[in-house]
C-alpha cells in the first residue's frame, strides 16, 4: 500500500492467534485518513473473531500518539 496519500501514518503491533504465525508478533505500517479512522479499524479487527490476529498497540507516526487495544 502506498501510504503517501494518507495524512495519518500509523505503525502497529499485531499478535497472531492462529495460523502459521500463531504466537508471533509483527510490526507493520498503514495509512489512514485520520487517527480516529485508524483506531476504528484497529478496534474492529481486534474484535472480529474471523481475524487471526489482534492489534496490541498502534502509534501515530506524525504526532506520537499511542493507543492500546
Secondary structure, 3 states (H helix, E strand, C coil): CCHHHCCEEEEEEEEECCHHHCCCEEEEEEEECCHHHHHHHHHHHHHCCCCCEEEEEEEECCCCCEEEC
